[in-house]
Amino acid sequence: MVEDRYSSDKGRLSIDPVMLIKIPIIQYMFGIKSMRQTIREIEVNVAYRWFLWIDFYEKVPHFSTFGKNYTL
């Protein structure tokens, strides 16, 4: 569905498209008002990290990533 938007040999590594869908789902389901707050919650909440398959040593995507992807 979104594979044509990603290049394996150009630019920096991409964020998993599934994660780009799951993070707004977390935001909606738990009534979090801003993406910035959603990212803060994901940084400390073990259940959210499990749902997103993010290891404790992995960085969470920056909140501005979502604003850039919504403009496609």
Biotite code that builds the C-alpha atoms (Angstrom):
import biotite.structure as struc

atoms = struc.array([
    struc.Atom([0.000, 0.000, 0.000], chain_id="A", res_id=1, res_name="MET", atom_name="CA", element="C"),
    struc.Atom([2.808, 2.462, 0.811], chain_id="A", res_id=2, res_name="VAL", atom_name="CA", element="C"),
    struc.Atom([5.819, 0.563, -0.525], chain_id="A", res_id=3, res_name="GLU", atom_name="CA", element="C"),
    struc.Atom([6.190, 2.875, -3.525], chain_id="A", res_id=4, res_name="ASP", atom_name="CA", element="C"),
    struc.Atom([6.831, 5.815, -1.138], chain_id="A", res_id=5, res_name="ARG", atom_name="CA", element="C"),
    struc.Atom([9.987, 4.215, 0.326], chain_id="A", res_id=6, res_name="TYR", atom_name="CA", element="C"),
    struc.Atom([13.427, 3.847, -1.210], chain_id="A", res_id=7, res_name="SER", atom_name="CA", element="C"),
    struc.Atom([15.924, 1.331, 0.141], chain_id="A", res_id=8, res_name="SER", atom_name="CA", element="C"),
    struc.Atom([18.967, 3.094, -1.304], chain_id="A", res_id=9, res_name="ASP", atom_name="CA", element="C"),
    struc.Atom([18.271, 6.835, -0.906], chain_id="A", res_id=10, res_name="LYS", atom_name="CA", element="C"),
    struc.Atom([18.201, 9.072, 2.147], chain_id="A", res_id=11, res_name="GLY", atom_name="CA", element="C"),
    struc.Atom([18.042, 8.042, 5.766], chain_id="A", res_id=12, res_name="ARG", atom_name="CA", element="C"),
    struc.Atom([16.379, 4.884, 6.995], chain_id="A", res_id=13, res_name="LEU", atom_name="CA", element="C"),
    struc.Atom([12.609, 4.955, 6.867], chain_id="A", res_id=14, res_name="SER", atom_name="CA", element="C"),
    struc.Atom([10.214, 4.475, 9.745], chain_id="A", res_id=15, res_name="ILE", atom_name="CA", element="C"),
    struc.Atom([8.138, 1.328, 9.594], chain_id="A", res_id=16, res_name="ASP", atom_name="CA", element="C"),
    struc.Atom([4.826, 2.225, 7.886], chain_id="A", res_id=17, res_name="PRO", atom_name="CA", element="C"),
    struc.Atom([2.953, 0.018, 10.363], chain_id="A", res_id=18, res_name="VAL", atom_name="CA", element="C"),
    struc.Atom([4.303, 2.167, 13.194], chain_id="A", res_id=19, res_name="MET", atom_name="CA", element="C"),
    struc.Atom([3.108, 5.293, 11.383], chain_id="A", res_id=20, res_name="LEU", atom_name="CA", element="C"),
    struc.Atom([-0.406, 3.824, 11.546], chain_id="A", res_id=21, res_name="ILE", atom_name="CA", element="C"),
    struc.Atom([-0.241, 2.373, 15.068], chain_id="A", res_id=22, res_name="LYS", atom_name="CA", element="C"),
    struc.Atom([0.935, 5.531, 16.840], chain_id="A", res_id=23, res_name="ILE", atom_name="CA", element="C"),
    struc.Atom([-2.141, 7.599, 15.835], chain_id="A", res_id=24, res_name="PRO", atom_name="CA", element="C"),
    struc.Atom([-4.274, 4.603, 16.874], chain_id="A", res_id=25, res_name="ILE", atom_name="CA", element="C"),
    struc.Atom([-2.743, 4.823, 20.370], chain_id="A", res_id=26, res_name="ILE", atom_name="CA", element="C"),
    struc.Atom([-3.405, 8.564, 20.363], chain_id="A", res_id=27, res_name="GLN", atom_name="CA", element="C"),
    struc.Atom([-7.059, 8.090, 19.411], chain_id="A", res_id=28, res_name="TYR", atom_name="CA", element="C"),
    struc.Atom([-7.797, 5.124, 21.692], chain_id="A", res_id=29, res_name="MET", atom_name="CA", element="C"),
    struc.Atom([-6.407, 6.788, 24.807], chain_id="A", res_id=30, res_name="PHE", atom_name="CA", element="C"),
    struc.Atom([-7.699, 10.289, 24.074], chain_id="A", res_id=31, res_name="GLY", atom_name="CA", element="C"),
    struc.Atom([-4.291, 11.939, 23.932], chain_id="A", res_id=32, res_name="ILE", atom_name="CA", element="C"),
    struc.Atom([-4.709, 15.415, 22.448], chain_id="A", res_id=33, res_name="LYS", atom_name="CA", element="C"),
    struc.Atom([-1.298, 16.063, 20.864], chain_id="A", res_id=34, res_name="SER", atom_name="CA", element="C"),
    struc.Atom([1.244, 13.996, 18.975], chain_id="A", res_id=35, res_name="MET", atom_name="CA", element="C"),
    struc.Atom([4.000, 15.458, 21.160], chain_id="A", res_id=36, res_name="ARG", atom_name="CA", element="C"),
    struc.Atom([2.288, 14.063, 24.279], chain_id="A", res_id=37, res_name="GLN", atom_name="CA", element="C"),
    struc.Atom([1.664, 10.733, 22.528], chain_id="A", res_id=38, res_name="THR", atom_name="CA", element="C"),
    struc.Atom([5.379, 10.374, 21.807], chain_id="A", res_id=39, res_name="ILE", atom_name="CA", element="C"),
    struc.Atom([6.229, 11.225, 25.436], chain_id="A", res_id=40, res_name="ARG", atom_name="CA", element="C"),
    struc.Atom([3.825, 8.517, 26.601], chain_id="A", res_id=41, res_name="GLU", atom_name="CA", element="C"),
    struc.Atom([5.325, 5.960, 24.207], chain_id="A", res_id=42, res_name="ILE", atom_name="CA", element="C"),
    struc.Atom([8.808, 6.753, 25.531], chain_id="A", res_id=43, res_name="GLU", atom_name="CA", element="C"),
    struc.Atom([7.858, 5.620, 29.049], chain_id="A", res_id=44, res_name="VAL", atom_name="CA", element="C"),
    struc.Atom([4.922, 3.217, 28.650], chain_id="A", res_id=45, res_name="ASN", atom_name="CA", element="C"),
    struc.Atom([5.913, -0.441, 28.331], chain_id="A", res_id=46, res_name="VAL", atom_name="CA", element="C"),
    struc.Atom([2.542, -1.491, 26.906], chain_id="A", res_id=47, res_name="ALA", atom_name="CA", element="C"),
    struc.Atom([2.761, 1.070, 24.110], chain_id="A", res_id=48, res_name="TYR", atom_name="CA", element="C"),
    struc.Atom([6.316, -0.028, 23.273], chain_id="A", res_id=49, res_name="ARG", atom_name="CA", element="C"),
    struc.Atom([5.184, -3.660, 23.180], chain_id="A", res_id=50, res_name="TRP", atom_name="CA", element="C"),
    struc.Atom([2.304, -2.797, 20.835], chain_id="A", res_id=51, res_name="PHE", atom_name="CA", element="C"),
    struc.Atom([4.704, -0.948, 18.529], chain_id="A", res_id=52, res_name="LEU", atom_name="CA", element="C"),
    struc.Atom([7.500, -3.560, 18.795], chain_id="A", res_id=53, res_name="TRP", atom_name="CA", element="C"),
    struc.Atom([9.970, -0.910, 20.001], chain_id="A", res_id=54, res_name="ILE", atom_name="CA", element="C"),
    struc.Atom([12.861, -2.133, 22.134], chain_id="A", res_id=55, res_name="ASP", atom_name="CA", element="C"),
    struc.Atom([13.808, -0.082, 25.215], chain_id="A", res_id=56, res_name="PHE", atom_name="CA", element="C"),
    struc.Atom([17.055, 0.948, 23.546], chain_id="A", res_id=57, res_name="TYR", atom_name="CA", element="C"),
    struc.Atom([15.384, 2.099, 20.328], chain_id="A", res_id=58, res_name="GLU", atom_name="CA", element="C"),
    struc.Atom([14.475, 5.728, 19.846], chain_id="A", res_id=59, res_name="LYS", atom_name="CA", element="C"),
    struc.Atom([10.845, 6.647, 19.356], chain_id="A", res_id=60, res_name="VAL", atom_name="CA", element="C"),
    struc.Atom([10.140, 8.642, 16.165], chain_id="A", res_id=61, res_name="PRO", atom_name="CA", element="C"),
    struc.Atom([10.139, 12.418, 16.610], chain_id="A", res_id=62, res_name="HIS", atom_name="CA", element="C"),
    struc.Atom([6.663, 13.936, 16.801], chain_id="A", res_id=63, res_name="PHE", atom_name="CA", element="C"),
    struc.Atom([7.323, 16.126, 13.752], chain_id="A", res_id=64, res_name="SER", atom_name="CA", element="C"),
    struc.Atom([7.601, 12.985, 11.610], chain_id="A", res_id=65, res_name="THR", atom_name="CA", element="C"),
    struc.Atom([3.838, 12.629, 11.736], chain_id="A", res_id=66, res_name="PHE", atom_name="CA", element="C"),
    struc.Atom([3.104, 16.149, 10.558], chain_id="A", res_id=67, res_name="GLY", atom_name="CA", element="C"),
    struc.Atom([5.384, 15.568, 7.582], chain_id="A", res_id=68, res_name="LYS", atom_name="CA", element="C"),
    struc.Atom([3.685, 12.274, 6.716], chain_id="A", res_id=69, res_name="ASN", atom_name="CA", element="C"),
    struc.Atom([0.153, 13.663, 7.020], chain_id="A", res_id=70, res_name="TYR", atom_name="CA", element="C"),
    struc.Atom([0.856, 16.094, 4.175], chain_id="A", res_id=71, res_name="THR", atom_name="CA", element="C"),
    struc.Atom([1.342, 13.373, 1.544], chain_id="A", res_id=72, res_name="LEU", atom_name="CA", element="C"),
])
